Amino acid sequence: MHLIDVTNSYRDLVQRQLAATNSQFVKVYSLGNTTIVYSETTDKIEIVMENHKRPIRQDEVEFVIKRLIHEDRIYDITFDKSRKIISITCDR
C-alpha cells in the first residue's frame, strides 16, 4: 500500500476546508480508490477516509493510522454502516 499526496489536485477542497473550519493544516492523500483528508487544528487531528466504490478494509485503516498519526495515541474511529466513510480523530 502506498499513500500518495494529491493535495495539489484538490486545491478547492483544501481552500474551503481552511476557510470554513478552524483547520490550520490540510493534506489530501490517495490510497488506491480511497481518498484520505488529513487536517490539523491547534488541539485535534482528524482523518477522513472515503471510498465510494467499496467498503474500506480494516488493514487500510490501520495503515493510515500508522502512517499519519505516527505515535501511540488514543484515537476514536467513527464509520457509516457501509464502511465507505470513516473518520478518525485524536488529540494532538
DSSP file with accessible surface (Angstrom, degrees, kcal/mol):
  #  RESIDUE AA STRUCTURE BP1 BP2  ACC     N-H-->O    O-->H-N    N-H-->O    O-->H-N    TCO  KAPPA ALPHA  PHI   PSI    X-CA   Y-CA   Z-CA
    1    1 A M              0   0   98      0, 0.0     2,-0.4     0, 0.0    30,-0.1   0.000 360.0 360.0 360.0 141.6    0.0    0.0    0.0
    2    2 A H        -     0   0  149      2,-0.0     2,-0.6    28,-0.0    30,-0.3  -0.996 360.0-145.4-133.4 129.8    1.2    3.5   -0.8
    3    3 A L        -     0   0   26     -2,-0.4     2,-0.5    28,-0.1    28,-0.2  -0.839  21.3-163.1 -89.0 123.8   -0.1    6.8    0.4
    4    4 A I  E     -A   30   0A  95     26,-2.4    26,-2.4    -2,-0.6     2,-0.6  -0.939  18.3-128.8-113.6 126.3    0.2    9.3   -2.5
    5    5 A D  E     +A   29   0A  77     -2,-0.5    24,-0.2    24,-0.2     3,-0.1  -0.619  36.5 163.4 -73.6 114.0    0.0   13.1   -1.7
    6    6 A V    >>  +     0   0   33     22,-2.4     3,-1.4    -2,-0.6     4,-0.5   0.020  29.0 125.8-119.5  25.9   -2.6   14.5   -4.1
    7    7 A T  G >4  +     0   0   20     21,-0.6     3,-1.8     1,-0.3     7,-0.2   0.872  68.4  59.8 -55.1 -41.0   -3.2   17.8   -2.3
    8    8 A N  G >4 S+     0   0  124      1,-0.3     3,-0.7     2,-0.2    -1,-0.3   0.793 100.8  55.9 -62.7 -25.5   -2.5   19.9   -5.4
    9    9 A S  G <4 S+     0   0  100     -3,-1.4    -1,-0.3     1,-0.2    -2,-0.2   0.600 108.8  48.3 -79.7 -10.9   -5.4   18.1   -7.3
   10   10 A Y  G <X  +     0   0   88     -3,-1.8     4,-2.4    -4,-0.5    -1,-0.2  -0.200  66.3 137.5-122.1  41.4   -7.8   19.2   -4.5
   11   11 A R  H <> S+     0   0  158     -3,-0.7     4,-2.7     1,-0.2     5,-0.2   0.892  73.5  50.7 -57.1 -43.4   -7.0   22.9   -4.2
   12   12 A D  H  > S+     0   0  109      2,-0.2     4,-2.6     1,-0.2    -1,-0.2   0.924 110.8  48.8 -63.2 -43.5  -10.6   23.9   -4.0
   13   13 A L  H  > S+     0   0   47      2,-0.2     4,-2.6     1,-0.2    -2,-0.2   0.935 112.8  47.9 -60.4 -45.8  -11.4   21.4   -1.2
   14   14 A V  H  X S+     0   0   19     -4,-2.4     4,-2.5    -7,-0.2     5,-0.2   0.932 112.2  48.7 -63.3 -44.7   -8.3   22.5    0.8
   15   15 A Q  H  X S+     0   0  124     -4,-2.7     4,-2.1    -5,-0.2    -1,-0.2   0.916 113.0  47.4 -63.1 -42.0   -9.2   26.2    0.5
   16   16 A R  H  X S+     0   0  155     -4,-2.6     4,-2.7    -5,-0.2     5,-0.2   0.909 112.0  50.7 -64.9 -41.0  -12.8   25.6    1.5
   17   17 A Q  H  X S+     0   0   49     -4,-2.6     4,-1.4    -5,-0.2     6,-0.5   0.919 112.8  45.4 -63.0 -44.1  -11.7   23.4    4.5
   18   18 A L  H  < S+     0   0   73     -4,-2.5    -1,-0.2    -5,-0.2    -2,-0.2   0.870 117.9  43.8 -67.9 -35.3   -9.2   26.1    5.7
   19   19 A A  H  < S+     0   0   89     -4,-2.1    -2,-0.2    -5,-0.2    -1,-0.2   0.867 118.6  40.5 -78.6 -35.0  -11.8   28.9    5.2
   20   20 A A  H  < S+     0   0   88     -4,-2.7     2,-0.2    -5,-0.2    -2,-0.2   0.615 117.3  38.6 -94.4 -13.5  -14.8   27.2    6.8
   21   21 A T  S  < S-     0   0   60     -4,-1.4     0, 0.0    -5,-0.2     0, 0.0  -0.721  86.7-104.8-126.2 179.8  -13.2   25.4    9.7
   22   22 A N  S    S+     0   0  115     -2,-0.2    20,-0.3     2,-0.0    -4,-0.1   0.177  70.7 137.9 -92.8  21.2  -10.5   26.1   12.3
   23   23 A S        -     0   0   13     -6,-0.5    18,-0.3     1,-0.1    -2,-0.1  -0.389  33.9-174.0 -66.2 140.1   -8.1   23.8   10.5
   24   24 A Q  S    S+     0   0  120     16,-3.4     2,-0.3     1,-0.3    17,-0.2   0.572  72.6  30.0-106.7 -16.8   -4.6   25.1   10.2
   25   25 A F  E     + B   0  40A  90     15,-1.3    15,-2.3     2,-0.0     2,-0.4  -0.986  63.1 179.7-148.3 130.2   -3.2   22.3    8.0
   26   26 A V  E     + B   0  39A  11     -2,-0.3     2,-0.3    13,-0.2    13,-0.2  -0.998   2.6 173.8-136.7 132.8   -4.9   20.2    5.4
   27   27 A K  E     - B   0  38A  54     11,-2.7    11,-3.0    -2,-0.4     2,-0.4  -0.978  16.7-150.1-132.9 148.8   -3.5   17.4    3.2
   28   28 A V  E     - B   0  37A   0     -2,-0.3   -22,-2.4     9,-0.2   -21,-0.6  -0.978  17.7-176.4-122.0 132.4   -5.2   15.1    0.8
   29   29 A Y  E     -AB   5  36A  39      7,-3.1     7,-3.0    -2,-0.4     2,-0.4  -0.882  17.3-140.4-124.4 158.2   -3.9   11.6    0.1
   30   30 A S  E     -AB   4  35A  30    -26,-2.4   -26,-2.4    -2,-0.3     2,-0.3  -0.962  14.0-179.9-118.2 135.5   -4.9    8.7   -2.2
   31   31 A L  E >   - B   0  34A   7      3,-3.0     3,-1.8    -2,-0.4     2,-0.3  -0.762  69.8 -70.8-129.1  78.7   -4.7    5.1   -1.2
   32   32 A G  T 3  S-     0   0   61    -30,-0.3    -1,-0.2    -2,-0.3   -28,-0.0  -0.524 117.2 -10.6  67.6-125.1   -5.9    3.4   -4.4
   33   33 A N  T 3  S+     0   0   96     -2,-0.3     2,-0.5    -3,-0.1    19,-0.4   0.442 120.3  95.4 -83.8   0.4   -9.6    4.2   -4.7
   34   34 A T  E <   -B   31   0A   0     -3,-1.8    -3,-3.0    17,-0.1     2,-0.4  -0.815  62.5-153.8 -97.2 128.3   -9.7    5.6   -1.2
   35   35 A T  E     -BC  30  50A  34     15,-2.9    15,-2.4    -2,-0.5     2,-0.5  -0.859   8.5-161.8-100.0 135.0   -9.3    9.3   -0.6
   36   36 A I  E     -BC  29  49A   0     -7,-3.0    -7,-3.1    -2,-0.4     2,-0.6  -0.975   5.8-164.3-121.1 125.4   -7.9   10.5    2.7
   37   37 A V  E     -BC  28  48A  26     11,-2.7    11,-2.4    -2,-0.5     2,-0.5  -0.952   9.5-168.5-109.8 118.3   -8.3   14.1    4.0
   38   38 A Y  E     +BC  27  47A  17    -11,-3.0   -11,-2.7    -2,-0.6     2,-0.4  -0.915  11.3 172.7-107.8 124.7   -5.9   14.8    6.9
   39   39 A S  E     -BC  26  46A   6      7,-2.8     7,-2.9    -2,-0.5     2,-0.4  -0.991  14.9-159.3-136.4 148.3   -6.5   18.0    8.8
   40   40 A E  E     -BC  25  45A  32    -15,-2.3   -16,-3.4    -2,-0.4   -15,-1.3  -0.970   6.8-177.7-124.4 139.2   -5.0   19.5   12.0
   41   41 A T        -     0   0   14      3,-2.7   -18,-0.1    -2,-0.4     5,-0.0  -0.566  53.5 -84.0-113.1-171.9   -6.3   22.2   14.3
   42   42 A T  S    S+     0   0   93    -20,-0.3   -19,-0.1    -2,-0.2     3,-0.1   0.814 126.5  14.9 -66.1 -26.3   -4.5   23.5   17.4
   43   43 A D  S    S+     0   0   91      1,-0.1    49,-2.1    48,-0.1     2,-0.3   0.498 120.3  54.8-127.3  -5.0   -5.7   20.6   19.5
   44   44 A K  E     - D   0  91A  88     47,-0.3    -3,-2.7    48,-0.1     2,-0.4  -0.939  52.0-152.9-133.5 154.3   -7.0   17.8   17.2
   45   45 A I  E     -CD  40  90A   5     45,-2.6    45,-2.0    -2,-0.3     2,-0.4  -0.990  19.9-171.9-118.7 131.8   -6.0   15.7   14.3
   46   46 A E  E     -CD  39  89A  71     -7,-2.9    -7,-2.8    -2,-0.4     2,-0.5  -0.995   7.1-173.2-128.5 133.0   -8.8   14.4   12.0
   47   47 A I  E     -CD  38  88A   1     41,-3.0    41,-3.2    -2,-0.4     2,-0.5  -0.992   3.7-167.9-123.5 125.9   -8.5   11.9    9.2
   48   48 A V  E     -CD  37  87A  47    -11,-2.4   -11,-2.7    -2,-0.5     2,-0.4  -0.976   3.2-165.7-116.4 125.0  -11.5   11.2    6.9
   49   49 A M  E     -CD  36  86A   0     37,-3.3    37,-2.6    -2,-0.5     2,-0.4  -0.919   9.8-178.7-109.2 135.8  -11.3    8.2    4.6
   50   50 A E  E     +CD  35  85A  70    -15,-2.4   -15,-2.9    -2,-0.4     2,-0.3  -0.997  14.7 168.3-141.4 131.6  -13.8    7.9    1.8
   51   51 A N        -     0   0    1     33,-2.6   -17,-0.1    -2,-0.4     5,-0.1  -0.911  10.2-173.3-141.9 112.7  -14.3    5.2   -0.9
   52   52 A H  S    S+     0   0  136    -19,-0.4    -1,-0.1    -2,-0.3   -18,-0.1   0.653  82.3  55.2 -80.8 -14.8  -17.5    5.3   -3.0
   53   53 A K  S    S-     0   0  160    -20,-0.2    -1,-0.2     1,-0.2   -19,-0.1   0.792 117.8  -5.1 -91.2 -30.4  -16.8    2.0   -4.8
   54   54 A R  S    S-     0   0   67     30,-0.1    -1,-0.2   -21,-0.1    -3,-0.1  -0.982  82.6 -77.0-157.0 163.3  -16.4   -0.4   -1.9
   55   55 A P        -     0   0   71      0, 0.0     2,-0.4     0, 0.0    29,-0.2  -0.366  52.8-108.6 -64.9 146.8  -16.2   -0.7    1.9
   56   56 A I        -     0   0    2     27,-3.3     2,-0.1    -5,-0.1    29,-0.1  -0.631  35.6-127.1 -78.8 130.9  -12.9    0.4    3.4
   57   57 A R     >  -     0   0  112     -2,-0.4     4,-1.7     1,-0.1     3,-0.4  -0.431  12.2-120.6 -80.8 154.6  -10.9   -2.6    4.8
   58   58 A Q  H  > S+     0   0   94      1,-0.2     4,-2.6     2,-0.2     5,-0.2   0.868 112.7  57.2 -61.3 -39.0   -9.5   -2.8    8.3
   59   59 A D  H  > S+     0   0   67      1,-0.2     4,-2.1     2,-0.2    -1,-0.2   0.860 105.0  52.1 -65.4 -30.2   -5.9   -3.1    7.1
   60   60 A E  H  > S+     0   0    6     -3,-0.4     4,-2.4     2,-0.2    -1,-0.2   0.920 109.4  49.2 -68.6 -41.6   -6.3    0.2    5.2
   61   61 A V  H  X S+     0   0    2     -4,-1.7     4,-2.5     1,-0.2    -2,-0.2   0.941 112.5  47.5 -62.0 -46.7   -7.5    1.9    8.3
   62   62 A E  H  X S+     0   0  112     -4,-2.6     4,-2.5     1,-0.2    -1,-0.2   0.895 110.9  52.0 -62.5 -39.5   -4.5    0.5   10.3
   63   63 A F  H  X S+     0   0   41     -4,-2.1     4,-2.4    -5,-0.2    -1,-0.2   0.938 110.9  46.9 -62.6 -45.2   -2.1    1.5    7.6
   64   64 A V  H  X S+     0   0    0     -4,-2.4     4,-2.8     2,-0.2     5,-0.5   0.921 112.3  50.0 -65.2 -42.3   -3.4    5.1    7.5
   65   65 A I  H  X>S+     0   0   17     -4,-2.5     4,-2.0     1,-0.2     5,-0.9   0.946 112.4  47.6 -61.4 -45.5   -3.3    5.4   11.3
   66   66 A K  H  <5S+     0   0  164     -4,-2.5     4,-0.4    -5,-0.2    -1,-0.2   0.900 118.3  40.8 -63.0 -40.3    0.3    4.0   11.4
   67   67 A R  H  <5S+     0   0  115     -4,-2.4    -2,-0.2    -5,-0.2    -1,-0.2   0.850 124.8  31.0 -79.9 -34.0    1.5    6.4    8.6
   68   68 A L  H  <5S+     0   0   13     -4,-2.8    -3,-0.2    -5,-0.2    -2,-0.2   0.751 123.0  40.3-103.0 -26.1   -0.3    9.6    9.6
   69   69 A I  T  <5S-     0   0    5     -4,-2.0     2,-2.1    -5,-0.5    -3,-0.2   0.792  77.5-175.9 -92.3 -29.7   -0.6    9.6   13.4
   70   70 A H      < +     0   0  143     -5,-0.9     2,-0.2    -4,-0.4    -1,-0.1  -0.042  52.9  68.3  70.0 -39.4    2.9    8.2   13.9
   71   71 A E  S    S-     0   0  122     -2,-2.1     2,-1.5    -3,-0.1    -2,-0.0  -0.661  96.5 -92.8-111.4 167.8    2.7    7.8   17.7
   72   72 A D        +     0   0  178     -2,-0.2     2,-0.3     2,-0.0    -6,-0.0  -0.642  65.8 156.4 -78.5  92.2    0.8    5.6   20.0
   73   73 A R        -     0   0   67     -2,-1.5     2,-0.5    17,-0.0    -4,-0.0  -0.844  48.6-108.9-116.8 156.6   -2.1    8.0   20.6
   74   74 A I        +     0   0  154     -2,-0.3    17,-0.6    17,-0.1     2,-0.3  -0.709  47.0 175.9 -83.1 129.4   -5.6    7.3   21.7
   75   75 A Y  E     -E   90   0A  96     -2,-0.5     2,-0.4    15,-0.2    15,-0.2  -0.930  26.5-133.9-136.1 158.1   -8.0    7.8   18.8
   76   76 A D  E     -E   89   0A 106     13,-2.8    13,-2.3    -2,-0.3     2,-0.5  -0.932  15.9-157.6-112.1 137.3  -11.7    7.5   18.1
   77   77 A I  E     -E   88   0A  63     -2,-0.4     2,-0.4    11,-0.2    11,-0.2  -0.964  10.6-179.3-117.3 130.9  -13.0    5.8   14.9
   78   78 A T  E     +E   87   0A  94      9,-2.8     9,-3.4    -2,-0.5     2,-0.3  -0.991   7.7 172.5-126.2 135.0  -16.5    6.5   13.5
   79   79 A F  E     -E   86   0A 105     -2,-0.4     7,-0.2     7,-0.2     2,-0.1  -0.979  29.5-115.1-141.9 156.5  -17.8    4.9   10.4
   80   80 A D    >   -     0   0   59      5,-1.7     3,-1.4    -2,-0.3     5,-0.1  -0.301  43.5 -96.1 -81.2 172.1  -21.1    4.7    8.5
   81   81 A K  T 3  S+     0   0  215      1,-0.3    -1,-0.1     2,-0.1    -2,-0.0   0.865 125.6  47.7 -58.2 -36.1  -23.0    1.4    8.1
   82   82 A S  T 3  S-     0   0   54      1,-0.0    -1,-0.3     3,-0.0   -26,-0.1   0.549 103.1-131.1 -83.5  -7.2  -21.5    0.7    4.7
   83   83 A R  S <  S+     0   0   62     -3,-1.4   -27,-3.3     2,-0.2     3,-0.1   0.763  74.1 120.6  59.1  29.5  -17.9    1.5    5.9
   84   84 A K  S    S+     0   0   68    -29,-0.2   -33,-2.6     1,-0.2     2,-0.4   0.631  72.6  42.1 -94.2 -15.6  -17.4    3.7    2.9
   85   85 A I  E     +D   50   0A  73    -35,-0.2    -5,-1.7   -29,-0.1     2,-0.4  -0.993  69.6 177.8-131.8 125.0  -16.7    6.8    5.1
   86   86 A I  E     -DE  49  79A   0    -37,-2.6   -37,-3.3    -2,-0.4     2,-0.4  -0.994  11.0-161.0-129.6 134.4  -14.5    6.5    8.1
   87   87 A S  E     -DE  48  78A  26     -9,-3.4    -9,-2.8    -2,-0.4     2,-0.5  -0.961   5.1-171.4-116.7 132.0  -13.5    9.4   10.5
   88   88 A I  E     +DE  47  77A   1    -41,-3.2   -41,-3.0    -2,-0.4     2,-0.4  -0.989   9.0 178.5-122.9 124.9  -10.5    9.1   12.8
   89   89 A T  E     +DE  46  76A  36    -13,-2.3   -13,-2.8    -2,-0.5     2,-0.3  -0.959   5.6 161.6-127.9 147.4   -9.9   11.8   15.5
   90   90 A C  E     -DE  45  75A   5    -45,-2.0   -45,-2.6    -2,-0.4     2,-0.2  -0.979  41.6 -93.2-154.3 161.0   -7.3   12.1   18.1
   91   91 A D  E      D   44   0A 104    -17,-0.6   -47,-0.3    -2,-0.3   -48,-0.1  -0.480 360.0 360.0 -74.0 150.0   -5.8   14.8   20.4
   92   92 A R              0   0  135    -49,-2.1    -1,-0.1    -2,-0.2   -48,-0.1  -0.067 360.0 360.0 -81.8 360.0   -2.7   16.5   19.1
